[in-house]
Amino acid sequence: AGGVHVRLSPFDARVVDIKFFDRRGLDLDKATERRVEGSFFREDFRRVYLDDVGRIDYANDVEQQYAADYLKHLNVDAIQSADDYSRIVVDYANASSGLVLPTLLGKLNADVVAINAVVQELALYQTLEQFEQGMERLGAITSTLKAAFGVRLDTGGERIYFVDEEGEQVHGMTALAAIAELMLTDIGVRGAERGARSPEPAKDAHHTPTIVVVPVWAPSIFEEIAARHGAEIIRTRFNSYALMTAALRNGVILAGDGQGSFIFPEFQATADGLFTIAKLMELTALHKVRLTEVIRQLPHYALASARVPCRWEDKGRVMRILNEQYRGSSTKQVDGVRIDLGNGEWALILPDADRPLFHVIAEADSDTDARQLVDKYSGLVQGLQ
């Protein structure tokens, strides 16, 4: 019926997270989360008698089943025969991914330099400063070894953070755009090959479009990338449940949040950093390109963001005023309040679901212009309080 996972919060060492999942293995929607939290804090639940406790079963061969499915959804031959594109650096961040991923990469004959591969409980939480230092070390090692790319996994193996072959950190949104470009190119190449083998036109009038799912705050380059390949972009609310449920739609090949989470629905509809690493190796090997080359060919974009603190009791009022003020906007409101400023420029004011703050995000022609828009609308949110 569902699942529960208990962990130390990766964001705060003083907090323990209890994560609930539905029968599909997906995160709960916010409404259900709040009902669970309400029952817990009101203690509105029956305490079970000792002799009513059910049987506890332990799943067998979990790693073996995962490994079999993992390899089944990859072009193993392409990775094994591409030495130049399978030389990578992996920072396991002293987490449990180091118990699983090395075996899988070994089966792919990948040339891997492992960092922090030993599981250490005290290292599961790191400050932002420690994280940045770790990324700098990863970049230095990757550039020195001339690896195809370097990657750092988070504590749960869900999110990953890239550096390119030159050791430069890759923004999460840029990484998502690069992988989307590679995925769509690969589908186009395979479609052309099928067409060459079978020149008869397809008889299916209800063709399912190829879809990439991105969050509402993603830059407009995703529409440009999709247009190149005849694909579609779906924008979702800024939470993991919305991203996962959108990934279940027919035709979706990739979903991502621009912050290190990548979902490949053909494998599973949840973020999986372990699979993403191998998938990127496969795509770069098939098309004989480096991650750096793909990034350089992406359309230019300038995105800026800021967080504006706001008391819980003021957030609803601020949102009501903003909705009233921008009611006439022609832009479809997916999440928060998006203000279309013309010429590809926009600003988004987004309330955080779990913290007393607003996210203000803007896209413009240059980094300076984007930052000015963020400053302008941050001031608006502060003024409305």
C-alpha positions as CSV (number, residue, x, y, z in Angstrom):
1,A,0.0,0.0,0.0
2,G,2.9,2.3,0.5
3,G,6.4,2.7,2.0
4,V,8.3,4.5,4.7
5,H,12.0,5.6,4.8
6,V,13.7,7.1,7.9
7,R,16.9,9.1,7.5
8,L,19.0,11.9,8.9
9,S,18.1,15.0,7.0
10,P,20.7,15.9,4.4
11,F,19.9,19.6,5.1
12,D,20.0,19.7,8.9
13,A,21.9,17.3,11.1
14,R,19.4,18.0,14.0
15,V,16.4,16.7,12.0
16,V,15.2,13.2,11.2
17,D,13.1,12.8,8.1
18,I,10.3,10.3,7.8
19,K,9.6,9.9,4.1
20,F,6.3,8.3,2.9
21,F,5.7,6.8,-0.5
22,D,2.6,5.6,-2.3
23,R,1.9,2.2,-3.8
24,R,3.8,3.3,-6.9
25,G,6.9,4.2,-5.0
26,L,6.3,7.9,-5.6
27,D,6.4,10.8,-3.1
28,L,3.0,11.7,-1.6
29,D,1.2,14.8,-2.8
30,K,1.3,17.8,-0.5
31,A,-2.4,17.4,0.7
32,T,-1.8,13.8,1.8
33,E,1.5,14.7,3.4
34,R,-0.3,17.3,5.5
35,R,-3.0,14.8,6.5
36,V,-0.3,12.4,7.7
37,E,1.5,15.2,9.6
38,G,-1.8,16.4,11.1
39,S,-2.6,12.9,12.4
40,F,0.9,12.6,13.9
41,F,1.0,15.9,15.7
42,R,-2.5,15.5,17.1
43,E,-1.7,11.9,18.0
44,D,-4.9,11.0,16.3
45,F,-4.1,7.4,15.7
46,R,-4.7,4.1,17.5
47,R,-1.7,2.6,19.3
48,V,-1.5,-1.1,18.2
49,Y,-1.5,-3.9,20.8
50,L,1.5,-6.0,20.9
51,D,-0.2,-9.1,19.7
52,D,-1.7,-7.1,16.7
53,V,1.7,-6.3,15.2
54,G,1.9,-8.0,11.8
55,R,4.8,-10.1,10.4
56,I,7.9,-8.3,9.2
57,D,9.3,-9.6,5.9
58,Y,12.6,-8.7,4.4
59,A,12.9,-8.3,0.7
60,N,15.3,-10.7,-1.0
61,D,17.8,-10.0,-3.7
62,V,17.1,-6.3,-3.8
63,E,20.5,-5.3,-5.2
64,Q,20.5,-8.2,-7.7
65,Q,17.0,-7.2,-9.0
66,Y,18.0,-3.6,-9.2
67,A,21.2,-4.5,-11.1
68,A,19.4,-6.7,-13.6
69,D,16.9,-3.9,-14.4
70,Y,19.6,-1.3,-14.4
71,L,21.6,-3.1,-17.1
72,K,18.5,-4.1,-19.1
73,H,17.7,-0.4,-19.7
74,L,21.2,0.6,-20.9
75,N,23.1,0.0,-24.2
76,V,25.8,-1.9,-22.4
77,D,27.8,-2.7,-25.5
78,A,28.1,1.0,-26.4
79,I,29.5,1.9,-22.9
80,Q,31.9,-1.1,-22.8
81,S,33.4,-0.2,-26.2
82,A,33.9,3.5,-25.6
83,D,36.9,3.9,-23.4
84,D,37.2,7.7,-23.9
85,Y,33.7,8.4,-22.8
86,S,33.5,6.0,-19.8
87,R,36.5,7.5,-17.9
88,I,34.8,9.3,-15.1
89,V,35.3,10.5,-11.5
90,V,32.6,9.6,-8.9
91,D,32.4,11.2,-5.5
92,Y,30.2,8.8,-3.4
93,A,30.1,11.4,-0.5
94,N,30.6,8.5,2.0
95,A,27.0,7.4,1.5
96,S,25.5,4.0,0.8
97,S,25.6,4.4,-3.0
98,G,29.2,3.3,-2.6
99,L,27.9,-0.2,-1.7
100,V,26.0,-0.6,-5.0
101,L,27.3,1.6,-7.9
102,P,30.9,0.3,-8.1
103,T,29.7,-3.2,-9.0
104,L,27.4,-1.8,-11.7
105,L,30.0,0.4,-13.2
106,G,32.4,-2.6,-13.1
107,K,29.9,-4.6,-15.3
108,L,30.0,-1.7,-17.7
109,N,33.8,-1.8,-17.9
110,A,33.9,1.9,-16.9
111,D,37.2,3.4,-16.0
112,V,36.2,5.0,-12.7
113,V,38.2,7.0,-10.1
114,A,36.3,6.7,-6.8
115,I,36.4,9.4,-4.1
116,N,34.9,9.1,-0.6
117,A,33.7,5.5,-1.3
118,V,33.8,4.3,2.3
119,V,30.4,4.7,4.1
120,Q,30.8,7.0,7.1
121,E,27.8,7.8,9.3
122,L,29.3,11.1,10.5
123,A,29.8,12.3,7.0
124,L,26.2,11.9,5.9
125,Y,25.4,15.6,6.7
126,Q,27.6,18.3,5.3
127,T,27.4,22.1,5.4
128,L,27.2,24.2,2.3
129,E,30.8,25.1,2.7
130,Q,31.9,21.5,3.0
131,F,29.8,20.7,-0.1
132,E,31.5,23.4,-2.1
133,Q,34.9,22.3,-1.0
134,G,34.0,18.8,-2.1
135,M,32.9,20.0,-5.5
136,E,36.2,21.9,-5.9
137,R,38.2,18.8,-5.2
138,L,36.1,16.8,-7.6
139,G,36.7,19.4,-10.3
140,A,40.5,19.5,-9.7
141,I,40.7,15.7,-9.9
142,T,38.5,15.4,-13.0
143,S,40.5,18.0,-15.0
144,T,43.9,16.5,-13.9
145,L,42.9,13.0,-15.0
146,K,41.2,14.4,-18.2
147,A,38.1,12.4,-17.4
148,A,34.9,12.7,-19.5
149,F,33.1,14.2,-16.5
150,G,33.0,14.1,-12.7
151,V,29.9,13.5,-10.6
152,R,29.0,13.7,-6.9
153,L,26.1,11.8,-5.5
154,D,23.9,13.0,-2.6
155,T,23.3,11.0,0.5
156,G,20.4,9.1,-0.9
157,G,21.8,8.6,-4.4
158,E,18.9,10.6,-5.9
159,R,20.5,13.9,-6.8
160,I,23.8,14.3,-8.6
161,Y,26.1,17.2,-9.3
162,F,28.3,17.5,-12.3
163,V,31.7,19.0,-13.2
164,D,32.8,18.9,-16.8
165,E,36.2,17.6,-18.2
166,E,37.8,21.0,-17.4
167,G,36.7,20.8,-13.8
168,E,34.1,23.5,-14.0
169,Q,30.9,23.0,-12.0
170,V,27.8,22.5,-14.3
171,H,24.6,24.2,-13.1
172,G,21.8,21.7,-12.5
173,M,19.6,23.4,-15.2
174,T,22.4,23.3,-17.7
175,A,23.0,19.6,-17.0
176,L,19.3,18.9,-17.5
177,A,19.3,20.8,-20.8
178,A,22.4,18.9,-22.0
179,I,20.9,15.5,-21.2
180,A,17.6,16.5,-22.8
181,E,19.5,17.5,-26.0
182,L,21.3,14.1,-26.0
183,M,18.1,12.1,-25.4
184,L,16.2,13.9,-28.1
185,T,19.1,13.6,-30.6
186,D,19.3,9.9,-29.8
187,I,15.6,9.4,-30.5
188,G,15.9,11.3,-33.7
189,V,18.8,9.2,-34.9
190,R,17.0,6.0,-34.0
191,G,13.9,7.2,-35.8
192,A,15.9,8.0,-38.9
193,E,17.5,4.6,-38.9
194,R,14.1,2.9,-38.6
195,G,12.8,5.1,-41.4
196,A,15.7,4.1,-43.6
197,R,15.0,0.4,-43.0
198,S,11.2,0.8,-43.5
199,P,10.4,3.7,-45.9
200,E,6.6,3.0,-45.6
201,P,4.9,5.8,-43.7
202,A,3.5,5.0,-40.2
203,K,-0.2,4.3,-40.2
204,D,-0.8,5.3,-36.6
205,A,-2.6,8.7,-36.8
206,H,-2.5,9.0,-33.0
207,H,1.3,9.5,-32.7
208,T,2.4,10.1,-29.1
209,P,4.7,13.1,-29.0
210,T,8.1,13.0,-27.4
211,I,8.0,14.9,-24.1
212,V,10.5,16.4,-21.6
213,V,9.2,17.5,-18.3
214,V,10.8,20.5,-16.5
215,P,9.8,22.7,-13.5
216,V,7.9,25.9,-14.0
217,W,11.0,28.0,-13.4
218,A,13.1,26.3,-16.1
219,P,14.5,28.8,-18.8
220,S,12.9,29.0,-22.2
221,I,15.9,27.2,-23.9
222,F,14.0,24.0,-23.3
223,E,11.3,25.1,-25.8
224,E,14.2,25.9,-28.2
225,I,15.7,22.5,-27.8
226,A,12.4,20.7,-28.2
227,A,11.6,22.7,-31.3
228,R,14.8,21.5,-32.9
229,H,13.7,17.9,-32.5
230,G,9.9,18.2,-32.9
231,A,9.4,17.4,-29.2
232,E,7.2,19.0,-26.5
233,I,7.9,20.5,-23.1
234,I,5.6,20.1,-20.1
235,R,6.1,22.5,-17.2
236,T,5.1,21.3,-13.7
237,R,4.7,22.6,-10.2
238,F,8.0,22.9,-8.3
239,N,7.7,19.7,-6.1
240,S,8.8,16.1,-6.5
241,Y,5.3,14.7,-6.6
242,A,4.3,16.9,-9.6
243,L,7.5,15.9,-11.4
244,M,7.0,12.2,-10.8
245,T,3.4,12.0,-11.8
246,A,4.1,14.0,-15.0
247,A,6.9,11.5,-15.8
248,L,4.2,8.7,-15.9
249,R,2.5,10.3,-18.9
250,N,2.8,8.6,-22.3
251,G,5.7,9.9,-24.4
252,V,7.8,11.3,-21.5
253,I,11.5,10.3,-22.0
254,L,13.0,12.6,-19.3
255,A,12.0,14.7,-16.3
256,G,14.2,16.8,-14.1
257,D,14.0,19.6,-11.5
258,G,17.1,21.5,-12.6
259,Q,18.6,20.8,-9.1
260,G,20.3,17.5,-9.7
261,S,17.3,15.1,-9.9
262,F,16.8,13.2,-13.2
263,I,14.0,10.8,-13.9
264,F,14.0,8.3,-16.8
265,P,10.5,6.8,-16.9
266,E,11.5,3.8,-19.0
267,F,13.5,2.7,-16.0
268,Q,11.5,4.1,-13.1
269,A,9.5,7.2,-12.4
270,T,11.6,8.4,-9.5
271,A,14.9,10.3,-9.4
272,D,17.9,8.0,-9.7
273,G,21.4,9.4,-9.7
274,L,23.0,6.0,-10.2
275,F,21.1,5.4,-13.4
276,T,21.7,8.9,-14.7
277,I,25.5,8.5,-14.5
278,A,25.4,5.4,-16.7
279,K,22.8,6.9,-19.1
280,L,25.1,9.9,-19.7
281,M,28.0,7.6,-20.4
282,E,25.8,5.7,-22.9
283,L,24.6,8.9,-24.7
284,T,28.0,10.5,-25.0
285,A,29.5,7.2,-26.2
286,L,26.8,6.6,-28.8
287,H,27.1,10.1,-30.3
288,K,30.9,10.4,-29.6
289,V,30.7,13.7,-27.8
290,R,31.9,15.1,-24.5
291,L,29.6,16.7,-22.0
292,T,31.5,19.9,-22.5
293,E,30.8,19.9,-26.3
294,V,27.1,19.4,-25.7
295,I,26.9,22.3,-23.2
296,R,28.7,24.6,-25.6
297,Q,26.1,24.0,-28.3
298,L,23.2,24.8,-26.0
299,P,21.3,28.1,-26.5
300,H,22.4,30.9,-24.2
301,Y,20.2,31.7,-21.2
302,A,20.5,34.0,-18.2
303,L,18.7,32.9,-15.0
304,A,18.9,34.5,-11.6
305,S,17.2,33.6,-8.3
306,A,16.8,34.8,-4.7
307,R,15.0,33.7,-1.5
308,V,12.9,36.3,0.3
309,P,12.0,35.4,4.0
310,C,8.3,35.7,4.8
311,R,6.4,34.7,7.9
312,W,4.0,31.8,7.6
313,E,1.0,34.0,8.5
314,D,1.9,36.5,5.8
315,K,2.4,34.2,2.8
316,G,-1.2,33.7,2.0
317,R,-2.0,37.4,2.0
318,V,1.1,38.2,-0.2
319,M,0.0,35.5,-2.7
320,R,-3.6,36.8,-2.8
321,I,-2.4,40.4,-3.6
322,L,0.0,39.1,-6.2
323,N,-2.7,37.0,-7.9
324,E,-5.0,40.0,-7.9
325,Q,-2.3,42.4,-9.2
326,Y,-1.3,40.1,-12.1
327,R,-4.7,38.6,-12.9
328,G,-4.7,39.9,-16.4
329,S,-1.4,38.2,-17.3
330,S,-1.7,36.2,-20.5
331,T,0.9,33.7,-19.1
332,K,-0.5,30.3,-18.0
333,Q,0.0,30.1,-14.2
334,V,1.3,26.7,-13.4
335,D,2.8,27.4,-9.9
336,G,3.2,30.7,-8.1
337,V,2.8,33.9,-10.0
338,R,4.7,34.2,-13.3
339,I,5.0,37.6,-14.9
340,D,5.7,37.7,-18.7
341,L,7.7,40.8,-19.5
342,G,8.0,40.2,-23.3
343,N,11.1,39.5,-25.4
344,G,11.6,36.2,-23.6
345,E,12.0,37.9,-20.2
346,W,9.9,36.8,-17.2
347,A,9.8,36.7,-13.4
348,L,8.4,34.1,-11.2
349,I,7.3,34.6,-7.5
350,L,7.0,31.1,-5.9
351,P,6.0,30.4,-2.3
352,D,8.1,27.6,-0.7
353,A,5.9,24.7,0.4
354,D,8.0,23.8,3.5
355,R,9.7,26.9,4.6
356,P,8.7,30.5,5.5
357,L,10.1,32.1,2.3
358,F,9.4,33.0,-1.3
359,H,11.6,32.1,-4.3
360,V,12.0,34.9,-6.8
361,I,13.4,33.7,-10.2
362,A,13.9,35.6,-13.4
363,E,15.2,35.1,-16.9
364,A,16.5,37.8,-19.2
365,D,19.0,38.5,-22.0
366,S,21.9,38.9,-19.7
367,D,22.9,37.9,-16.1
368,T,22.9,41.6,-15.1
369,D,19.3,42.1,-16.4
370,A,18.1,38.9,-14.7
371,R,19.6,39.9,-11.4
372,Q,18.0,43.4,-11.7
373,L,14.6,41.7,-12.2
374,V,15.1,39.4,-9.2
375,D,16.0,42.5,-7.1
376,K,13.0,44.3,-8.3
377,Y,10.5,41.6,-7.5
378,S,12.2,40.6,-4.3
379,G,11.6,44.2,-3.2
380,L,7.9,43.8,-4.2
381,V,7.5,40.7,-2.1
382,Q,9.2,42.4,0.9
383,G,7.0,45.5,0.5
384,L,3.8,43.5,0.4
385,Q,4.6,42.1,3.8
